[in-house]
Amino acid sequence: MNRSDGIDKLLAESDTAKIFFASLPDYVQGAVLKNGSRIYTEDELHRFAERTIREFH
């Protein structure tokens, strides 16, 4: 499975996911893209971003 099956598809199909992703700090965006094959829904995107932010602070 590649990234296009997850985050790329989500960002292409959801304006709200795209806006949320764009609002994230660069390091969180990078982590999302690196793990994008496991992120299929907006809820998963939010949870992953929140978890990444907590880990770095």
N, CA, C and O atoms as a Tripos MOL2 file, in Angstrom:
@<TRIPOS>MOLECULE
protein
  228   227    57     0     0
PROTEIN
NO_CHARGES

@<TRIPOS>ATOM
      1 N           0.8500   -1.1820    0.0000 N.3       1 MET1
      2 CA          0.0000    0.0000    0.0000 C.3       1 MET1
      3 C           0.8910    1.2390    0.0000 C.2       1 MET1
      4 O           1.8800    1.2990    0.7310 O.2       1 MET1
      5 N           0.5450    2.2010   -0.8020 N.am      2 ASN2
      6 CA          1.3550    3.4080   -0.8310 C.3       2 ASN2
      7 C           0.5720    4.6000   -0.3030 C.2       2 ASN2
      8 O          -0.6160    4.4990    0.0030 O.2       2 ASN2
      9 N           1.2600    5.7250   -0.2050 N.am      3 ARG3
     10 CA          0.6660    6.9150    0.3860 C.3       3 ARG3
     11 C          -0.5650    7.3720   -0.3710 C.2       3 ARG3
     12 O          -1.4830    7.9280    0.2310 O.2       3 ARG3
     13 N          -0.6050    7.1520   -1.6700 N.am      4 SER4
     14 CA         -1.7450    7.6410   -2.4500 C.3       4 SER4
     15 C          -3.0410    6.9340   -2.0670 C.2       4 SER4
     16 O          -4.1290    7.4250   -2.3670 O.2       4 SER4
     17 N          -2.9280    5.7910   -1.4100 N.am      5 ASP5
     18 CA         -4.1220    5.0960   -0.9420 C.3       5 ASP5
     19 C          -4.6960    5.7430    0.3140 C.2       5 ASP5
     20 O          -5.8250    5.4330    0.6970 O.2       5 ASP5
     21 N          -3.9580    6.6210    0.9550 N.am      6 GLY6
     22 CA         -4.3870    7.2100    2.2150 C.3       6 GLY6
     23 C          -4.4870    8.7140    2.1450 C.2       6 GLY6
     24 O          -5.4690    9.2690    1.6540 O.2       6 GLY6
     25 N          -3.4540    9.3640    2.6440 N.am      7 ILE7
     26 CA         -3.5120   10.8150    2.8260 C.3       7 ILE7
     27 C          -3.6620   11.5690    1.5100 C.2       7 ILE7
     28 O          -4.3870   12.5620    1.4600 O.2       7 ILE7
     29 N          -3.0070   11.1320    0.4570 N.am      8 ASP8
     30 CA         -3.1370   11.8530   -0.8190 C.3       8 ASP8
     31 C          -4.5810   11.8490   -1.3060 C.2       8 ASP8
     32 O          -5.0960   12.8700   -1.7620 O.2       8 ASP8
     33 N          -5.2200   10.7040   -1.2060 N.am      9 LYS9
     34 CA         -6.6160   10.5920   -1.6290 C.3       9 LYS9
     35 C          -7.5110   11.4470   -0.7300 C.2       9 LYS9
     36 O          -8.3990   12.1450   -1.2190 O.2       9 LYS9
     37 N          -7.2760   11.3910    0.5780 N.am     10 LEU10
     38 CA         -8.0740   12.1900    1.5160 C.3      10 LEU10
     39 C          -7.9510   13.6770    1.2050 C.2      10 LEU10
     40 O          -8.9570   14.3850    1.1530 O.2      10 LEU10
     41 N          -6.7250   14.1540    0.9970 N.am     11 LEU11
     42 CA         -6.5250   15.5740    0.7200 C.3      11 LEU11
     43 C          -7.1100   15.9750   -0.6260 C.2      11 LEU11
     44 O          -7.5650   17.1060   -0.7910 O.2      11 LEU11
     45 N          -7.1030   15.0720   -1.5760 N.am     12 ALA12
     46 CA         -7.6650   15.3680   -2.8950 C.3      12 ALA12
     47 C          -9.1880   15.4460   -2.8610 C.2      12 ALA12
     48 O          -9.7960   16.1680   -3.6510 O.2      12 ALA12
     49 N          -9.7930   14.7070   -1.9510 N.am     13 GLU13
     50 CA        -11.2530   14.6090   -1.9330 C.3      13 GLU13
     51 C         -11.9360   15.4600   -0.8710 C.2      13 GLU13
     52 O         -13.1520   15.6460   -0.9250 O.2      13 GLU13
     53 N         -11.1830   15.9790    0.0920 N.am     14 SER14
     54 CA        -11.8050   16.6960    1.2070 C.3      14 SER14
     55 C         -11.1840   18.0760    1.4000 C.2      14 SER14
     56 O         -10.0120   18.1990    1.7590 O.2      14 SER14
     57 N         -11.9790   19.1010    1.1590 N.am     15 ASP15
     58 CA        -11.4940   20.4690    1.3760 C.3      15 ASP15
     59 C         -11.2010   20.7380    2.8430 C.2      15 ASP15
     60 O         -10.2330   21.4300    3.1590 O.2      15 ASP15
     61 N         -12.0160   20.2050    3.7440 N.am     16 THR16
     62 CA        -11.7750   20.4550    5.1710 C.3      16 THR16
     63 C         -10.4920   19.7820    5.6320 C.2      16 THR16
     64 O          -9.7590   20.3490    6.4430 O.2      16 THR16
     65 N         -10.2080   18.5900    5.1350 N.am     17 ALA17
     66 CA         -8.9530   17.9180    5.4750 C.3      17 ALA17
     67 C          -7.7750   18.7150    4.9270 C.2      17 ALA17
     68 O          -6.7510   18.8560    5.5950 O.2      17 ALA17
     69 N          -7.9200   19.2330    3.7170 N.am     18 LYS18
     70 CA         -6.8580   20.0160    3.0880 C.3      18 LYS18
     71 C          -6.5750   21.2900    3.8900 C.2      18 LYS18
     72 O          -5.4170   21.6540    4.0920 O.2      18 LYS18
     73 N          -7.6230   21.9590    4.3400 N.am     19 ILE19
     74 CA         -7.4620   23.1800    5.1360 C.3      19 ILE19
     75 C          -6.7980   22.8640    6.4690 C.2      19 ILE19
     76 O          -5.8990   23.5830    6.9050 O.2      19 ILE19
     77 N          -7.2430   21.7840    7.1190 N.am     20 PHE20
     78 CA         -6.6420   21.3900    8.3910 C.3      20 PHE20
     79 C          -5.1640   21.0490    8.1990 C.2      20 PHE20
     80 O          -4.3170   21.5090    8.9650 O.2      20 PHE20
     81 N          -4.8540   20.2510    7.1870 N.am     21 PHE21
     82 CA         -3.4770   19.8590    6.9120 C.3      21 PHE21
     83 C          -2.6070   21.0990    6.6950 C.2      21 PHE21
     84 O          -1.5000   21.1750    7.2280 O.2      21 PHE21
     85 N          -3.0900   22.0600    5.9290 N.am     22 ALA22
     86 CA         -2.3330   23.2780    5.6400 C.3      22 ALA22
     87 C          -2.0860   24.1120    6.8970 C.2      22 ALA22
     88 O          -1.1250   24.8800    6.9530 O.2      22 ALA22
     89 N          -2.9400   23.9670    7.8960 N.am     23 SER23
     90 CA         -2.7950   24.7370    9.1300 C.3      23 SER23
     91 C          -1.7800   24.1340   10.0930 C.2      23 SER23
     92 O          -1.4070   24.7650   11.0810 O.2      23 SER23
     93 N          -1.3340   22.9170    9.8090 N.am     24 LEU24
     94 CA         -0.4070   22.2280   10.7110 C.3      24 LEU24
     95 C           1.0140   22.7480   10.5440 C.2      24 LEU24
     96 O           1.4020   23.1820    9.4590 O.2      24 LEU24
     97 N           1.7940   22.7000   11.6370 N.am     25 PRO25
     98 CA          3.2150   23.0640   11.5150 C.3      25 PRO25
     99 C           3.9240   22.1340   10.5290 C.2      25 PRO25
    100 O           3.4840   21.0070   10.3000 O.2      25 PRO25
    101 N           5.0030   22.6070    9.9590 N.am     26 ASP26
    102 CA          5.7390   21.8310    8.9540 C.3      26 ASP26
    103 C           6.1390   20.4520    9.4480 C.2      26 ASP26
    104 O           6.0350   19.4790    8.7020 O.2      26 ASP26
    105 N           6.6010   20.3450   10.7080 N.am     27 TYR27
    106 CA          7.0590   19.0480   11.1990 C.3      27 TYR27
    107 C           5.9070   18.0550   11.3160 C.2      27 TYR27
    108 O           6.1060   16.8500   11.1610 O.2      27 TYR27
    109 N           4.7050   18.5550   11.5880 N.am     28 VAL28
    110 CA          3.5340   17.6740   11.6640 C.3      28 VAL28
    111 C           3.1140   17.2640   10.2510 C.2      28 VAL28
    112 O           2.7800   16.1030   10.0150 O.2      28 VAL28
    113 N           3.1290   18.2040    9.3230 N.am     29 GLN29
    114 CA          2.8210   17.8610    7.9290 C.3      29 GLN29
    115 C           3.7760   16.7790    7.4270 C.2      29 GLN29
    116 O           3.3490   15.8340    6.7650 O.2      29 GLN29
    117 N           5.0520   16.9130    7.7380 N.am     30 GLY30
    118 CA          6.0350   15.9160    7.3250 C.3      30 GLY30
    119 C           5.7390   14.5510    7.9070 C.2      30 GLY30
    120 O           5.8340   13.5410    7.2100 O.2      30 GLY30
    121 N           5.3780   14.5120    9.1900 N.am     31 ALA31
    122 CA          5.0570   13.2380    9.8300 C.3      31 ALA31
    123 C           3.8000   12.6270    9.2180 C.2      31 ALA31
    124 O           3.7210   11.4140    9.0260 O.2      31 ALA31
    125 N           2.8220   13.4710    8.9150 N.am     32 VAL32
    126 CA          1.5910   12.9880    8.2740 C.3      32 VAL32
    127 C           1.9230   12.3690    6.9190 C.2      32 VAL32
    128 O           1.4570   11.2730    6.6050 O.2      32 VAL32
    129 N           2.7180   13.0590    6.1240 N.am     33 LEU33
    130 CA          3.0620   12.5490    4.7940 C.3      33 LEU33
    131 C           3.8810   11.2660    4.8900 C.2      33 LEU33
    132 O           3.6980   10.3500    4.0880 O.2      33 LEU33
    133 N           4.7750   11.1980    5.8600 N.am     34 LYS34
    134 CA          5.6040   10.0010    6.0340 C.3      34 LYS34
    135 C           4.7490    8.7860    6.3960 C.2      34 LYS34
    136 O           5.0610    7.6630    6.0020 O.2      34 LYS34
    137 N           3.6780    9.0150    7.1430 N.am     35 ASN35
    138 CA          2.8150    7.9340    7.6040 C.3      35 ASN35
    139 C           1.4780    7.9240    6.8850 C.2      35 ASN35
    140 O           0.5140    7.3200    7.3560 O.2      35 ASN35
    141 N           1.4250    8.5890    5.7560 N.am     36 GLY36
    142 CA          0.1790    8.8060    5.0400 C.3      36 GLY36
    143 C          -0.5600    7.5620    4.5930 C.2      36 GLY36
    144 O          -1.7770    7.6030    4.4080 O.2      36 GLY36
    145 N           0.1450    6.4620    4.4170 N.am     37 SER37
    146 CA         -0.5320    5.2370    3.9630 C.3      37 SER37
    147 C          -1.4500    4.6750    5.0300 C.2      37 SER37
    148 O          -2.2540    3.7840    4.7550 O.2      37 SER37
    149 N          -1.3360    5.1920    6.2560 N.am     38 ARG38
    150 CA         -2.1910    4.7130    7.3480 C.3      38 ARG38
    151 C          -3.2890    5.7020    7.7200 C.2      38 ARG38
    152 O          -4.0190    5.4790    8.6850 O.2      38 ARG38
    153 N          -3.4140    6.7870    6.9690 N.am     39 ILE39
    154 CA         -4.3850    7.8370    7.2970 C.3      39 ILE39
    155 C          -5.4150    7.9130    6.1770 C.2      39 ILE39
    156 O          -5.1130    8.3440    5.0650 O.2      39 ILE39
    157 N          -6.6360    7.4870    6.4900 N.am     40 TYR40
    158 CA         -7.6950    7.4110    5.4770 C.3      40 TYR40
    159 C          -8.8560    8.3820    5.7160 C.2      40 TYR40
    160 O          -9.5770    8.7300    4.7810 O.2      40 TYR40
    161 N          -9.0330    8.8160    6.9650 N.am     41 THR41
    162 CA        -10.1870    9.6520    7.2810 C.3      41 THR41
    163 C          -9.7260   10.9450    7.9480 C.2      41 THR41
    164 O          -8.5920   11.0540    8.4140 O.2      41 THR41
    165 N         -10.6260   11.9140    7.9820 N.am     42 GLU42
    166 CA        -10.3040   13.1620    8.6670 C.3      42 GLU42
    167 C         -10.0750   12.9250   10.1560 C.2      42 GLU42
    168 O          -9.2110   13.5570   10.7640 O.2      42 GLU42
    169 N         -10.8380   12.0290   10.7330 N.am     43 ASP43
    170 CA        -10.6640   11.7140   12.1470 C.3      43 ASP43
    171 C          -9.2660   11.1500   12.4010 C.2      43 ASP43
    172 O          -8.6060   11.5270   13.3690 O.2      43 ASP43
    173 N          -8.8240   10.2550   11.5370 N.am     44 GLU44
    174 CA         -7.4740    9.7000   11.6730 C.3      44 GLU44
    175 C          -6.4210   10.7880   11.5010 C.2      44 GLU44
    176 O          -5.4160   10.7970   12.2120 O.2      44 GLU44
    177 N          -6.6420   11.6870   10.5820 N.am     45 LEU45
    178 CA         -5.7170   12.7960   10.3670 C.3      45 LEU45
    179 C          -5.6240   13.6640   11.6190 C.2      45 LEU45
    180 O          -4.5240   14.0160   12.0470 O.2      45 LEU45
    181 N          -6.7510   14.0070   12.2010 N.am     46 HIS46
    182 CA         -6.7660   14.8310   13.4140 C.3      46 HIS46
    183 C          -6.0630   14.1170   14.5680 C.2      46 HIS46
    184 O          -5.2450   14.7160   15.2660 O.2      46 HIS46
    185 N          -6.3820   12.8440   14.7650 N.am     47 ARG47
    186 CA         -5.7660   12.0840   15.8620 C.3      47 ARG47
    187 C          -4.2550   11.9740   15.6760 C.2      47 ARG47
    188 O          -3.4930   12.1530   16.6260 O.2      47 ARG47
    189 N          -3.8260   11.6810   14.4510 N.am     48 PHE48
    190 CA         -2.3970   11.5560   14.1950 C.3      48 PHE48
    191 C          -1.6900   12.8870   14.4410 C.2      48 PHE48
    192 O          -0.6340   12.9220   15.0720 O.2      48 PHE48
    193 N          -2.2670   13.9760   13.9470 N.am     49 ALA49
    194 CA         -1.6560   15.2990   14.1300 C.3      49 ALA49
    195 C          -1.5700   15.6600   15.6090 C.2      49 ALA49
    196 O          -0.5360   16.1460   16.0660 O.2      49 ALA49
    197 N          -2.6370   15.4290   16.3560 N.am     50 GLU50
    198 CA         -2.6340   15.7390   17.7850 C.3      50 GLU50
    199 C          -1.5860   14.9120   18.5370 C.2      50 GLU50
    200 O          -0.8870   15.4260   19.4100 O.2      50 GLU50
    201 N          -1.4890   13.6360   18.1880 N.am     51 ARG51
    202 CA         -0.5170   12.7540   18.8280 C.3      51 ARG51
    203 C           0.9040   13.2120   18.5060 C.2      51 ARG51
    204 O           1.7690   13.2010   19.3820 O.2      51 ARG51
    205 N           1.1510   13.6100   17.2760 N.am     52 THR52
    206 CA          2.4810   14.0740   16.8770 C.3      52 THR52
    207 C           2.8370   15.3580   17.6170 C.2      52 THR52
    208 O           3.9630   15.5050   18.0920 O.2      52 THR52
    209 N           1.9120   16.2700   17.7190 N.am     53 ILE53
    210 CA          2.1690   17.5360   18.4440 C.3      53 ILE53
    211 C           2.4780   17.2500   19.9060 C.2      53 ILE53
    212 O           3.4060   17.8360   20.4630 O.2      53 ILE53
    213 N           1.7170   16.3600   20.5390 N.am     54 ARG54
    214 CA          1.9660   16.0070   21.9460 C.3      54 ARG54
    215 C           3.3560   15.3980   22.1260 C.2      54 ARG54
    216 O           4.0340   15.6930   23.1100 O.2      54 ARG54
    217 N           3.7800   14.5650   21.2020 N.am     55 GLU55
    218 CA          5.0840   13.9110   21.3020 C.3      55 GLU55
    219 C           6.2350   14.9070   21.2370 C.2      55 GLU55
    220 O           7.2850   14.6850   21.8390 O.2      55 GLU55
    221 N           6.0430   15.9900   20.5170 N.am     56 PHE56
    222 CA          7.1200   16.9600   20.3410 C.3      56 PHE56
    223 C           7.0900   18.1030   21.3530 C.2      56 PHE56
    224 O           7.9720   18.9620   21.3510 O.2      56 PHE56
    225 N           6.0780   18.1120   22.2130 N.am     57 HIS57
    226 CA          5.9960   19.1800   23.2160 C.3      57 HIS57
    227 C           5.9540   18.6490   24.6100 C.2      57 HIS57
    228 O           5.8840   19.4240   25.5640 O.2      57 HIS57
@<TRIPOS>BOND
     1     1     2 1
     2     2     3 1
     3     3     4 2
     4     3     5 am
     5     5     6 1
     6     6     7 1
     7     7     8 2
     8     7     9 am
     9     9    10 1
    10    10    11 1
    11    11    12 2
    12    11    13 am
    13    13    14 1
    14    14    15 1
    15    15    16 2
    16    15    17 am
    17    17    18 1
    18    18    19 1
    19    19    20 2
    20    19    21 am
    21    21    22 1
    22    22    23 1
    23    23    24 2
    24    23    25 am
    25    25    26 1
    26    26    27 1
    27    27    28 2
    28    27    29 am
    29    29    30 1
    30    30    31 1
    31    31    32 2
    32    31    33 am
    33    33    34 1
    34    34    35 1
    35    35    36 2
    36    35    37 am
    37    37    38 1
    38    38    39 1
    39    39    40 2
    40    39    41 am
    41    41    42 1
    42    42    43 1
    43    43    44 2
    44    43    45 am
    45    45    46 1
    46    46    47 1
    47    47    48 2
    48    47    49 am
    49    49    50 1
    50    50    51 1
    51    51    52 2
    52    51    53 am
    53    53    54 1
    54    54    55 1
    55    55    56 2
    56    55    57 am
    57    57    58 1
    58    58    59 1
    59    59    60 2
    60    59    61 am
    61    61    62 1
    62    62    63 1
    63    63    64 2
    64    63    65 am
    65    65    66 1
    66    66    67 1
    67    67    68 2
    68    67    69 am
    69    69    70 1
    70    70    71 1
    71    71    72 2
    72    71    73 am
    73    73    74 1
    74    74    75 1
    75    75    76 2
    76    75    77 am
    77    77    78 1
    78    78    79 1
    79    79    80 2
    80    79    81 am
    81    81    82 1
    82    82    83 1
    83    83    84 2
    84    83    85 am
    85    85    86 1
    86    86    87 1
    87    87    88 2
    88    87    89 am
    89    89    90 1
    90    90    91 1
    91    91    92 2
    92    91    93 am
    93    93    94 1
    94    94    95 1
    95    95    96 2
    96    95    97 am
    97    97    98 1
    98    98    99 1
    99    99   100 2
   100    99   101 am
   101   101   102 1
   102   102   103 1
   103   103   104 2
   104   103   105 am
   105   105   106 1
   106   106   107 1
   107   107   108 2
   108   107   109 am
   109   109   110 1
   110   110   111 1
   111   111   112 2
   112   111   113 am
   113   113   114 1
   114   114   115 1
   115   115   116 2
   116   115   117 am
   117   117   118 1
   118   118   119 1
   119   119   120 2
   120   119   121 am
   121   121   122 1
   122   122   123 1
   123   123   124 2
   124   123   125 am
   125   125   126 1
   126   126   127 1
   127   127   128 2
   128   127   129 am
   129   129   130 1
   130   130   131 1
   131   131   132 2
   132   131   133 am
   133   133   134 1
   134   134   135 1
   135   135   136 2
   136   135   137 am
   137   137   138 1
   138   138   139 1
   139   139   140 2
   140   139   141 am
   141   141   142 1
   142   142   143 1
   143   143   144 2
   144   143   145 am
   145   145   146 1
   146   146   147 1
   147   147   148 2
   148   147   149 am
   149   149   150 1
   150   150   151 1
   151   151   152 2
   152   151   153 am
   153   153   154 1
   154   154   155 1
   155   155   156 2
   156   155   157 am
   157   157   158 1
   158   158   159 1
   159   159   160 2
   160   159   161 am
   161   161   162 1
   162   162   163 1
   163   163   164 2
   164   163   165 am
   165   165   166 1
   166   166   167 1
   167   167   168 2
   168   167   169 am
   169   169   170 1
   170   170   171 1
   171   171   172 2
   172   171   173 am
   173   173   174 1
   174   174   175 1
   175   175   176 2
   176   175   177 am
   177   177   178 1
   178   178   179 1
   179   179   180 2
   180   179   181 am
   181   181   182 1
   182   182   183 1
   183   183   184 2
   184   183   185 am
   185   185   186 1
   186   186   187 1
   187   187   188 2
   188   187   189 am
   189   189   190 1
   190   190   191 1
   191   191   192 2
   192   191   193 am
   193   193   194 1
   194   194   195 1
   195   195   196 2
   196   195   197 am
   197   197   198 1
   198   198   199 1
   199   199   200 2
   200   199   201 am
   201   201   202 1
   202   202   203 1
   203   203   204 2
   204   203   205 am
   205   205   206 1
   206   206   207 1
   207   207   208 2
   208   207   209 am
   209   209   210 1
   210   210   211 1
   211   211   212 2
   212   211   213 am
   213   213   214 1
   214   214   215 1
   215   215   216 2
   216   215   217 am
   217   217   218 1
   218   218   219 1
   219   219   220 2
   220   219   221 am
   221   221   222 1
   222   222   223 1
   223   223   224 2
   224   223   225 am
   225   225   226 1
   226   226   227 1
   227   227   228 2
@<TRIPOS>SUBSTRUCTURE
     1 MET1         2 RESIDUE 1 A MET
     2 ASN2         6 RESIDUE 1 A ASN
     3 ARG3        10 RESIDUE 1 A ARG
     4 SER4        14 RESIDUE 1 A SER
     5 ASP5        18 RESIDUE 1 A ASP
     6 GLY6        22 RESIDUE 1 A GLY
     7 ILE7        26 RESIDUE 1 A ILE
     8 ASP8        30 RESIDUE 1 A ASP
     9 LYS9        34 RESIDUE 1 A LYS
    10 LEU10       38 RESIDUE 1 A LEU
    11 LEU11       42 RESIDUE 1 A LEU
    12 ALA12       46 RESIDUE 1 A ALA
    13 GLU13       50 RESIDUE 1 A GLU
    14 SER14       54 RESIDUE 1 A SER
    15 ASP15       58 RESIDUE 1 A ASP
    16 THR16       62 RESIDUE 1 A THR
    17 ALA17       66 RESIDUE 1 A ALA
    18 LYS18       70 RESIDUE 1 A LYS
    19 ILE19       74 RESIDUE 1 A ILE
    20 PHE20       78 RESIDUE 1 A PHE
    21 PHE21       82 RESIDUE 1 A PHE
    22 ALA22       86 RESIDUE 1 A ALA
    23 SER23       90 RESIDUE 1 A SER
    24 LEU24       94 RESIDUE 1 A LEU
    25 PRO25       98 RESIDUE 1 A PRO
    26 ASP26      102 RESIDUE 1 A ASP
    27 TYR27      106 RESIDUE 1 A TYR
    28 VAL28      110 RESIDUE 1 A VAL
    29 GLN29      114 RESIDUE 1 A GLN
    30 GLY30      118 RESIDUE 1 A GLY
    31 ALA31      122 RESIDUE 1 A ALA
    32 VAL32      126 RESIDUE 1 A VAL
    33 LEU33      130 RESIDUE 1 A LEU
    34 LYS34      134 RESIDUE 1 A LYS
    35 ASN35      138 RESIDUE 1 A ASN
    36 GLY36      142 RESIDUE 1 A GLY
    37 SER37      146 RESIDUE 1 A SER
    38 ARG38      150 RESIDUE 1 A ARG
    39 ILE39      154 RESIDUE 1 A ILE
    40 TYR40      158 RESIDUE 1 A TYR
    41 THR41      162 RESIDUE 1 A THR
    42 GLU42      166 RESIDUE 1 A GLU
    43 ASP43      170 RESIDUE 1 A ASP
    44 GLU44      174 RESIDUE 1 A GLU
    45 LEU45      178 RESIDUE 1 A LEU
    46 HIS46      182 RESIDUE 1 A HIS
    47 ARG47      186 RESIDUE 1 A ARG
    48 PHE48      190 RESIDUE 1 A PHE
    49 ALA49      194 RESIDUE 1 A ALA
    50 GLU50      198 RESIDUE 1 A GLU
    51 ARG51      202 RESIDUE 1 A ARG
    52 THR52      206 RESIDUE 1 A THR
    53 ILE53      210 RESIDUE 1 A ILE
    54 ARG54      214 RESIDUE 1 A ARG
    55 GLU55      218 RESIDUE 1 A GLU
    56 PHE56      222 RESIDUE 1 A PHE
    57 HIS57      226 RESIDUE 1 A HIS
